[in-house]
């Protein structure tokens, strides 16, 4: 069947247990500060430092820059464990790790600027184009506002969307690397969920970006990154859109794990009001809700593992991931988000109306997941459209990148 995954080297996607254990060990600390992170609208310094000390912001950074150079499956498991502690921390980790990886795919000169002086560099990213991107000698002068810049509060650089000079019919979309000294942050992130991600708006005014710190979006999508390591470092050529999409559900998987942990501890001994059940463990309604949630979470985990394996194995073989598989990963990313949010709703019902109380941890988990599932790269309908077009071979072009 045309949708069978490409598995060139199964070992390439083996999760690194030691690195994942670092994240697991930090869960109690992350939970201790989760409410404060939401209140402050950014992950608190105590948690940031702990993640830094564990090198968990450097998961996809090459070893030549002091990074862990691990695979996508390991990154996903780390994100899930951090998200099990706090959704905002997991989301922030996802965006910063991925954007920092993106910076490692730019030209060697750009990489040296970003990482050479500071191996601990963190990069955030927003793909939307600016209001101004003017071609000048040797580069571009850029101005604009980039909202939803998750993690920008601790980022040293940003990979920001830009419109590059292009021939007629060529997609002008690109990314430009800009240092934090060139931007200001406008506080715009006031949400009911994922409150601690610091996803505010980056503002840049007339900043010059040299050509070597720009890269075309289409080149990245089709594995034509600017780095000279494209044939020697597997991560340098990872499938761009599948990685950018899949990491967005890492925190949601962690939220699901945390919600199930809470539910299995609380629901069994919960009294079912207005019934003869003194303990919900004996209530068929509650049994079904918890079983349905667990099954959805299991399916979400399996979809993540398959998608990560497809990306990792193609990268390890220095091959382009087939477009159909890329479309399926985009589709499955949305399904993971859908499965988690649906499972969480069932657990909220099993836990009862009290779980919606502002002070109840289940309420924050539920809201974090609902917000995360609305990211454009996670929205189920868009992924299904792309995958369906590829499966059926429609005459119309894809309406989004895969």
Phi, psi and omega in degrees: 000146187295340185267004180298138182290153177268112180242098185268331181203093185303328181295339182295340182249021180288129181288139180276105186297325182293317179293318179297322180297329177299317179292316180302321181295337183269354183305313179302318179296316181297318179295324180301325185254005186300314181297321179294321177299317178296318180296320182277350181067022176197151179299131187292154183304325180300319180286318178303313181297319179297320178292322176296313182300329178275001180063028186275001171266000187241028189295323183254005179284137180299151178299332181295342175250018177083015180272173180275340176048047180270182183262175183294322180299317178296317177303314182298320180292322177295315179299321180294320180291318176295320177294333175295333175279315181196128182300319181296319178294319178296318180294314180300316177300318182298311184291320181290319178297318183289316179294324177294321174298317180304318180298330180285354178262358179282182180302156180301322180297317179295318180300318180296324178293319184285315188253339187301312183276342184214092180297345180269010183307139172241141182236137171252172184206142171220128188270346185293151183283159180275175176281338180216129174215089188261127179288129176225175181300118175086002180168216185221148170255122189240138171222149177165181178234128181240100180283170178062037181277075183302133178079004183298337182293342176235009182278144177265334179220166174221139171262104188251142178300142178211167179247105185274155178301130188218154173284162181301131181088352180269139179291121183279353186300136178207181176234145178233134178272123185229130182286156182297337178295344183264359182232163168240162180246123177263122181290109182229354187267093179232089190237165178276340179226163184049043186293333186267015185274351181058037185277057182277191185254126174275133180239126180236136179238113172047060179256133179275126177246117178293154183306324185290350176254025173236158180204138181285137180300316182296325177296319180292319180299322184261022176060047173239052181295158186281342183295147177282352182274009186302329181258003183236335180245113183309317183295337181298333183244023178299148181300116192297303183293316177304320178293312182300329179277309189299323183298339183289345178255005178298312179296323179298321176299321177293321177298320178297317179299317181294317181297321178292321177301313179295314184296319180291339177273328189257321187295317185306323184260007181284134176284139179264105185299144176064024175224177177273359183277113177278344176221131184294342178302336181262002181268118179304324179300315180289324177300316181293316180300315182291320178295318179297318179296314181299320179296319179294320179294321177298315179298320178298316179298317181294320177297320178298315182297319179295315181297315179297321180296320178299315180293312183297317185290321176295320180296318181296330179269002181057042180240156177283128176293128182306145185299323179298318179293321177298320178294322178294320178298319177298318177296314183291331175301314177297321179296322177299313178300320180293317180296318180293313182296322179292318178297321179294322177298321179293322178290326176299320177295316180296325180281342176093173185301331181297338181289347177270000178297143182305323184278351183277132182300328179298328179296316179293320177301312182299312181294320178301316181293318181298320179290315181301324183290350182265002175298143185301328180280353180253337184306124191298318184300319182294318178295320179295321179299313181297316182292319179296320177298319180291320181294320185270348180067042181301152179288337182280146179288160175298144180265003178206166181278146176227000000 
